[in-house]
Amino acid sequence: MDGTETRQRRAEELGLRYALSIGKLPRVSEDGPLSVPESQRVSPKLLGTELSRETALSIGLQGKKLRAFSCELTRSPYGVFPETAFTVTCQIMVPLLLSGLGMMTAGLVMNTIQHWPVFMEVKDLLTLVPPLVGLKGNLEMTLASRLSTAANTGQIDDPREQHRVISSNLALVQVQATVVGFLAAMAALLLGALSRGELDFEKVELLCASSVITAFLAAFALDSRYLTPLVCIGLMALTPVWVLIAKKNPPIMKILKFGWFPIILAMMISSFGGLILNKTISKEQYKGMAIFTPIICGVGGNLVAIQTSRISTYLHMWSTPGVLPLWMKKFWPNPCSAFCTSEINSMSARVLLFLVIPGHLIFLYVIYLVEGHSVPNSKTFVVFYLLAGLIQVTILLYLAEVMARLTWHQALDPDNHCIPYLTGLGDLLGTGLLALCFLISWLLSEAELDGILELASGPP
């Protein structure tokens, strides 16, 4: 029927905290009770088989008059999403392992190419590694989270809408990648200048090219006077094309105008992790740093991005920007409530935290099989490495809960404003804690060696 609208809300949003079931209410109009023909009755739009058993609220309007209203509300013991810890684990395990294998491969490649002449000559290229790796958190993970929220809230059910939303989002990512890649090169130059006390302008073109394509292509073009500036100019020239595509979607255009601060600040945070890598990678006591850096940074970033995306979708489905649900009113929740309650986001945080140790153990095992001679093989290092990964993810998951609440209270989208900060912080925490693991392991091994030498040189 023309002018008919259907909306769904959960019981808690309507102020009903307990199980409730309401049958069809009397149909009304301005003239009193009115019966609506069967052809004009409104049935609720179900969001899924499991979810339909939780909520069903339909409102029938003819013009500006209320013609029909029916409501069935119940409360699920699992919260909004009828998921168990086992279900969440099965969904996350395979993508986590595949991404971890990819990051492990990247670490093995970086361990090899760190000795190439280009990396020996231009040390600032190593500073670019964490911020460029972090771009997948700043851009690709943010993109995935936006599309996940759009899919779960029914925004892309229409195939034509799917094409418009996806193409505009991809164009947005292209613009952001070009600009942030260029800024990452500038940040690497400035950090290198601060640490060395001088600014090397001769390497500006190389750093810009490597930040927007890859360090490999930049290394190939190291001796070319014309290729590197042409690469930079060519990629920057494509930016207006991506902007035109992004303009098809007004929400994406809003992000393009006002969403730069999170990704730029996150890139700067990651750059400090790159500075730590640059200062430690060539020292003997940090042997293997190049292999483990992408892994520990990537695992932490992946897990916190998953949790942030889930919280964001939860808020988009059952609340309004600027208004937090009653059970999420505290901006700084008790850490125990973030991990130890039956609430759906707390359950997923526990699952993600429990995956840290098994995931890292699998990656460690593969690394020792493939490149065992290039990494520390002591049990002390393994223990401290696993502890570092656990500390990193625990901090990130708690901050995800806090930042999602703060940004939603400010009517900001956590998909766009939380994930970049958290992945950038994950890069910094991961690189810093990893360097600390290598240092502690080296100090303990040196102390143990000194003790053995003292015993060997003692009196007979």
C-alpha positions as CSV (number, residue, x, y, z in Angstrom):
1,M,0.0,0.0,0.0
2,D,1.2,3.5,-0.8
3,G,2.7,5.4,2.2
4,T,3.2,2.3,4.2
5,E,6.4,2.1,6.4
6,T,7.8,-0.8,8.4
7,R,10.3,-0.4,11.2
8,Q,11.8,-2.8,13.7
9,R,13.3,-2.1,17.1
10,R,14.4,-4.4,19.9
11,A,12.8,-4.6,23.3
12,E,15.6,-2.8,25.2
13,E,15.4,0.2,22.9
14,L,11.7,0.6,23.7
15,G,12.5,0.5,27.4
16,L,11.4,-3.1,27.8
17,R,14.1,-5.0,29.6
18,Y,12.3,-8.3,30.2
19,A,10.6,-10.9,28.0
20,L,7.4,-9.5,26.5
21,S,5.0,-10.8,23.9
22,I,2.2,-8.5,22.6
23,G,-0.4,-9.6,20.2
24,K,-2.0,-7.4,17.5
25,L,-3.2,-4.1,18.9
26,P,-6.5,-2.4,17.8
27,R,-6.2,-0.6,14.5
28,V,-6.9,3.0,15.0
29,S,-7.4,6.2,13.0
30,E,-8.5,9.7,13.8
31,D,-12.1,8.6,13.5
32,G,-11.8,5.7,15.9
33,P,-11.3,2.0,15.5
34,L,-10.9,1.0,11.9
35,S,-10.4,-2.4,10.2
36,V,-7.7,-2.4,7.5
37,P,-8.3,-4.7,4.5
38,E,-6.1,-7.8,4.3
39,S,-4.4,-6.5,1.2
40,Q,-3.3,-3.3,3.0
41,R,-2.0,-5.0,6.2
42,V,1.7,-4.6,6.9
43,S,3.9,-7.6,7.8
44,P,7.2,-6.9,9.5
45,K,10.4,-7.1,7.5
46,L,12.4,-10.0,9.0
47,L,16.1,-9.6,9.4
48,G,16.7,-13.3,9.6
49,T,15.2,-16.5,10.9
50,E,16.9,-16.4,14.3
51,L,16.4,-12.6,14.7
52,S,12.7,-12.8,13.8
53,R,12.0,-14.9,16.9
54,E,13.4,-11.9,19.0
55,T,11.6,-8.9,17.6
56,A,8.7,-8.1,15.2
57,L,7.3,-4.6,15.3
58,S,5.3,-3.3,12.3
59,I,3.6,0.0,11.9
60,G,1.1,0.6,9.1
61,L,0.6,4.2,7.9
62,Q,-1.8,5.4,5.2
63,G,-0.7,8.9,4.3
64,K,-0.2,10.5,7.7
65,K,-2.7,8.3,9.5
66,L,-1.8,5.3,11.7
67,R,-3.7,2.4,10.2
68,A,-2.2,-0.7,11.8
69,F,0.2,-1.6,14.6
70,S,1.4,-5.0,15.8
71,C,4.2,-5.9,18.0
72,E,5.9,-9.1,19.2
73,L,8.9,-8.6,21.5
74,T,11.0,-11.3,23.2
75,R,14.4,-11.4,24.8
76,S,17.1,-13.8,23.7
77,P,19.5,-15.3,26.3
78,Y,22.4,-14.6,23.9
79,G,21.6,-10.9,23.4
80,V,20.9,-9.4,20.0
81,F,22.8,-11.8,17.9
82,P,22.0,-15.4,18.6
83,E,25.6,-16.5,18.5
84,T,27.6,-18.8,20.8
85,A,31.3,-18.6,21.5
86,F,31.8,-21.7,19.3
87,T,30.0,-20.0,16.4
88,V,32.1,-16.9,16.7
89,T,35.3,-19.0,16.9
90,C,34.5,-20.9,13.8
91,Q,33.8,-17.7,11.9
92,I,37.1,-16.0,13.0
93,M,39.6,-18.9,13.1
94,V,40.1,-19.5,9.3
95,P,40.4,-15.8,8.3
96,L,42.7,-15.2,11.2
97,L,45.0,-18.1,10.2
98,L,45.0,-17.1,6.5
99,S,45.8,-13.5,7.3
100,G,48.5,-14.6,9.8
101,L,50.1,-16.8,7.1
102,G,50.1,-13.8,4.8
103,M,51.7,-11.6,7.4
104,M,54.3,-14.3,8.2
105,T,55.2,-14.5,4.6
106,A,55.6,-10.7,4.5
107,G,57.9,-11.0,7.6
108,L,60.0,-13.6,5.9
109,V,60.3,-11.5,2.7
110,M,61.3,-8.4,4.8
111,N,63.9,-10.5,6.6
112,T,65.5,-11.2,3.2
113,I,65.2,-7.8,1.6
114,Q,66.5,-5.8,4.6
115,H,70.0,-6.6,3.3
116,W,69.3,-5.3,-0.2
117,P,71.4,-2.2,-1.2
118,V,68.4,0.0,-1.4
119,F,67.4,-0.7,2.3
120,M,71.0,-0.4,3.4
121,E,71.4,3.0,1.6
122,V,67.9,4.4,2.5
123,K,67.2,3.4,6.1
124,D,64.0,5.4,6.1
125,L,62.4,2.8,3.9
126,L,62.3,0.5,7.0
127,T,60.5,3.2,8.9
128,L,57.7,3.0,6.3
129,V,57.0,-0.6,6.9
130,P,54.6,-0.3,10.0
131,P,52.6,2.6,8.7
132,L,52.2,1.0,5.2
133,V,51.3,-2.3,6.8
134,G,48.9,-0.3,9.1
135,L,47.2,1.1,6.0
136,K,45.2,-2.2,5.9
137,G,43.8,-1.2,9.3
138,N,43.3,2.4,8.4
139,L,41.7,1.8,5.1
140,E,40.9,-1.8,4.1
141,M,39.7,-2.9,7.6
142,T,37.7,0.3,7.9
143,L,36.2,-0.4,4.4
144,A,35.3,-4.0,5.4
145,S,33.7,-2.7,8.6
146,R,31.6,-0.1,6.8
147,L,30.4,-2.8,4.3
148,S,29.7,-5.3,7.1
149,T,27.6,-2.7,8.9
150,A,25.8,-1.8,5.7
151,A,25.1,-5.5,5.0
152,N,23.8,-6.3,8.5
153,T,21.6,-3.2,8.6
154,G,20.0,-3.9,5.2
155,Q,21.5,-0.9,3.4
156,I,22.7,-2.9,0.5
157,D,19.9,-5.4,0.0
158,D,19.1,-3.8,-3.4
159,P,21.6,-5.0,-6.1
160,R,21.8,-1.5,-7.6
161,E,22.5,0.0,-4.2
162,Q,25.2,-2.6,-3.7
163,H,27.0,-1.4,-6.8
164,R,26.8,2.2,-5.8
165,V,27.9,1.7,-2.2
166,I,30.8,-0.7,-3.1
167,S,32.1,1.4,-6.0
168,S,32.0,4.6,-4.0
169,N,33.7,2.9,-1.0
170,L,36.5,1.5,-3.2
171,A,37.1,4.9,-4.8
172,L,37.3,6.5,-1.3
173,V,40.0,4.0,-0.3
174,Q,42.0,4.8,-3.5
175,V,42.0,8.5,-2.6
176,Q,42.9,7.8,1.0
177,A,45.6,5.4,0.1
178,T,47.3,7.8,-2.3
179,V,47.2,10.8,0.1
180,V,48.1,8.8,3.2
181,G,50.9,7.0,1.4
182,F,52.4,10.3,0.4
183,L,52.1,11.6,4.0
184,A,53.7,8.4,5.3
185,A,56.8,9.1,3.2
186,M,56.9,12.6,4.6
187,A,56.6,11.3,8.1
188,A,59.4,8.8,7.6
189,L,61.7,11.5,6.2
190,L,61.0,13.8,9.2
191,L,61.5,11.1,11.8
192,G,64.7,10.0,10.1
193,A,65.9,13.6,10.0
194,L,65.1,14.0,13.7
195,S,67.0,10.8,14.6
196,R,70.0,11.6,12.4
197,G,70.0,15.4,12.7
198,E,69.9,15.9,8.9
199,L,67.3,15.8,6.2
200,D,68.2,13.9,3.0
201,F,66.3,15.5,0.2
202,E,67.8,13.2,-2.4
203,K,65.7,10.3,-1.2
204,V,62.3,12.2,-1.2
205,E,61.3,10.8,-4.6
206,L,62.2,7.3,-3.7
207,L,60.3,7.4,-0.4
208,C,57.2,8.9,-2.1
209,A,57.2,6.2,-4.9
210,S,57.7,3.4,-2.4
211,S,54.9,4.6,-0.2
212,V,52.3,4.6,-2.9
213,I,53.4,1.5,-4.8
214,T,55.7,-0.8,-2.9
215,A,59.3,-0.7,-1.7
216,F,60.1,-3.4,-4.4
217,L,59.2,-1.2,-7.4
218,A,60.9,1.7,-5.8
219,A,64.1,-0.3,-5.4
220,F,63.9,-1.2,-9.1
221,A,63.7,2.5,-9.9
222,L,66.4,3.6,-7.5
223,D,68.8,4.6,-10.3
224,S,66.2,6.3,-12.5
225,R,66.0,10.1,-12.4
226,Y,62.6,10.2,-14.1
227,L,60.6,7.2,-13.2
228,T,60.0,7.8,-9.5
229,P,58.6,11.4,-9.9
230,L,56.4,10.2,-12.8
231,V,55.0,7.4,-10.6
232,C,54.1,9.9,-7.9
233,I,52.6,12.4,-10.4
234,G,50.6,9.7,-12.2
235,L,49.1,8.2,-9.1
236,M,48.2,11.7,-7.7
237,A,46.6,12.6,-11.1
238,L,44.1,9.7,-10.7
239,T,42.8,11.2,-7.5
240,P,40.1,13.3,-9.2
241,V,38.7,10.2,-10.9
242,W,38.3,8.5,-7.6
243,V,36.7,11.6,-6.1
244,L,34.1,11.7,-8.9
245,I,33.2,8.0,-8.3
246,A,32.9,8.6,-4.5
247,K,30.6,11.6,-5.0
248,K,27.8,9.1,-6.1
249,N,27.4,8.2,-2.4
250,P,26.7,11.3,-0.1
251,P,27.8,9.5,3.1
252,I,31.1,8.4,1.5
253,M,31.6,12.0,0.3
254,K,31.2,13.2,3.9
255,I,33.9,10.8,5.0
256,L,36.1,12.0,2.1
257,K,35.7,15.6,3.3
258,F,35.8,15.1,7.1
259,G,37.3,11.7,7.7
260,W,41.0,12.5,7.3
261,F,42.1,13.1,10.8
262,P,41.7,9.5,12.2
263,I,43.7,7.9,9.4
264,I,46.4,10.6,9.3
265,L,46.9,10.5,13.1
266,A,46.9,6.7,13.0
267,M,49.6,6.8,10.3
268,M,51.7,9.1,12.5
269,I,51.3,6.7,15.5
270,S,52.4,3.8,13.3
271,S,55.4,5.8,12.1
272,F,56.8,5.8,15.6
273,G,56.6,2.0,15.5
274,G,58.5,2.2,12.2
275,L,61.2,4.3,13.9
276,I,61.6,1.5,16.6
277,L,61.9,-1.1,13.8
278,N,64.4,1.1,12.0
279,K,66.6,1.5,15.1
280,T,66.6,-2.2,16.1
281,I,66.4,-4.3,12.9
282,S,70.1,-4.2,12.1
283,K,71.4,-5.0,15.6
284,E,72.4,-8.5,16.6
285,Q,70.4,-8.7,19.8
286,Y,67.2,-8.0,17.7
287,K,67.9,-10.7,15.1
288,G,64.5,-11.8,13.8
289,M,62.8,-8.5,14.4
290,A,61.9,-8.2,10.7
291,I,60.1,-11.5,10.7
292,F,58.0,-11.0,13.8
293,T,57.0,-7.3,13.4
294,P,54.3,-7.8,10.7
295,I,52.9,-10.8,12.6
296,I,52.5,-9.2,16.0
297,C,51.2,-5.9,14.5
298,G,48.9,-7.7,12.1
299,V,47.3,-10.1,14.5
300,G,46.6,-7.4,17.0
301,G,45.2,-5.1,14.3
302,N,43.0,-7.9,12.8
303,L,41.5,-8.9,16.2
304,V,40.7,-5.4,17.4
305,A,39.2,-4.5,14.0
306,I,36.9,-7.5,14.2
307,Q,35.7,-6.5,17.7
308,T,35.3,-2.8,16.8
309,S,33.3,-3.8,13.7
310,R,31.0,-6.0,15.8
311,I,30.4,-3.2,18.4
312,S,29.7,-0.7,15.6
313,T,27.2,-3.0,13.9
314,Y,25.6,-3.6,17.3
315,L,25.1,0.1,17.8
316,H,23.9,0.8,14.3
317,M,21.3,-1.8,14.5
318,W,19.9,-1.1,18.0
319,S,20.6,2.5,18.7
320,T,20.7,6.0,17.3
321,P,24.0,8.0,16.8
322,G,24.5,10.2,19.8
323,V,22.4,7.9,22.1
324,L,24.1,5.0,23.9
325,P,22.0,2.0,25.0
326,L,21.2,2.0,28.7
327,W,23.5,-0.9,29.4
328,M,26.4,0.9,27.7
329,K,26.1,4.3,29.3
330,K,29.5,4.2,31.1
331,F,32.2,5.6,28.9
332,W,34.9,3.8,30.9
333,P,33.5,0.4,31.8
334,N,35.0,-1.9,34.3
335,P,37.6,-4.1,32.5
336,C,35.9,-7.1,33.9
337,S,32.6,-6.1,32.3
338,A,34.4,-5.9,28.9
339,F,35.6,-9.5,29.1
340,C,33.6,-11.4,31.8
341,T,29.9,-10.8,31.3
342,S,27.3,-12.6,29.2
343,E,26.7,-9.6,27.0
344,I,27.4,-10.3,23.3
345,N,30.3,-8.0,22.8
346,S,32.0,-9.3,26.0
347,M,31.6,-12.8,24.7
348,S,33.3,-12.0,21.4
349,A,36.1,-10.2,23.3
350,R,36.8,-13.3,25.3
351,V,36.8,-15.4,22.1
352,L,39.3,-13.1,20.4
353,L,41.5,-13.0,23.5
354,F,41.6,-16.8,23.7
355,L,42.7,-17.0,20.0
356,V,45.8,-15.0,20.6
357,I,48.0,-17.7,22.1
358,P,47.0,-20.6,19.8
359,G,47.4,-18.3,16.7
360,H,50.8,-17.1,17.7
361,L,52.0,-20.6,18.5
362,I,51.0,-21.8,15.0
363,F,52.9,-18.9,13.4
364,L,55.9,-19.6,15.6
365,Y,56.0,-23.2,14.7
366,V,55.9,-22.4,11.0
367,I,58.6,-19.8,11.3
368,Y,60.9,-22.2,13.1
369,L,60.4,-24.8,10.4
370,V,61.1,-22.3,7.6
371,E,63.6,-19.8,9.0
372,G,64.6,-21.2,12.4
373,H,68.2,-20.1,12.1
374,S,67.1,-16.4,11.8
375,V,65.1,-16.2,15.0
376,P,65.8,-16.8,18.7
377,N,65.1,-20.4,19.6
378,S,65.0,-20.0,23.4
379,K,61.9,-20.9,25.5
380,T,62.4,-17.6,27.3
381,F,61.8,-15.6,24.1
382,V,58.7,-17.7,23.2
383,V,57.2,-17.0,26.6
384,F,57.8,-13.3,26.5
385,Y,56.6,-13.1,22.9
386,L,53.3,-14.8,23.8
387,L,52.9,-12.6,26.8
388,A,53.6,-9.5,24.7
389,G,50.9,-10.6,22.2
390,L,48.4,-11.2,25.0
391,I,49.1,-7.8,26.6
392,Q,48.8,-6.0,23.3
393,V,45.4,-7.6,22.3
394,T,44.0,-7.1,25.9
395,I,44.7,-3.4,25.8
396,L,43.4,-3.0,22.3
397,L,40.1,-4.9,23.0
398,Y,39.4,-2.8,26.1
399,L,40.2,0.4,24.2
400,A,37.9,-0.7,21.4
401,E,35.0,-0.9,23.9
402,V,35.8,2.6,25.3
403,M,36.4,4.3,22.0
404,A,33.3,2.9,20.4
405,R,31.2,4.3,23.2
406,L,32.9,7.7,23.1
407,T,32.6,8.1,19.3
408,W,29.0,6.9,19.2
409,H,28.1,9.3,22.0
410,Q,29.6,12.1,19.8
411,A,27.4,10.9,16.9
412,L,30.4,9.6,15.0
413,D,30.7,6.3,13.2
414,P,33.0,3.8,15.0
415,D,33.7,2.1,11.7
416,N,35.5,5.3,10.5
417,H,36.8,6.8,13.7
418,C,37.9,3.9,15.9
419,I,39.6,1.3,13.7
420,P,42.3,3.6,12.4
421,Y,43.3,4.7,15.9
422,L,43.3,1.2,17.3
423,T,45.3,-0.4,14.5
424,G,47.8,2.4,14.6
425,L,48.2,2.0,18.4
426,G,48.4,-1.8,17.8
427,D,51.4,-1.2,15.5
428,L,53.1,0.9,18.1
429,L,52.4,-1.4,21.0
430,G,53.3,-4.5,18.9
431,T,56.6,-3.1,17.7
432,G,57.6,-1.7,21.1
433,L,56.6,-4.9,23.1
434,L,58.4,-7.1,20.5
435,A,61.6,-5.0,20.8
436,L,61.3,-5.4,24.6
437,C,61.0,-9.2,24.2
438,F,64.2,-9.4,22.1
439,L,66.0,-7.2,24.6
440,I,64.9,-9.1,27.7
441,S,65.7,-12.5,26.0
442,W,69.1,-11.2,24.9
443,L,69.9,-9.9,28.4
444,L,68.9,-13.1,30.1
445,S,70.9,-15.2,27.7
446,E,74.0,-12.9,28.3
447,A,73.5,-13.2,32.0
448,E,73.3,-17.0,31.7
449,L,76.4,-17.1,29.5
450,D,78.3,-14.9,32.0
451,G,77.4,-17.3,34.8
452,I,78.6,-20.3,32.8
453,L,81.9,-18.6,32.0
454,E,82.4,-17.7,35.7
455,L,81.9,-21.3,36.7
456,A,84.3,-22.5,33.9
457,S,87.0,-20.0,35.0
458,G,86.6,-20.7,38.7
459,P,89.3,-22.4,40.8
460,P,89.6,-26.2,40.2
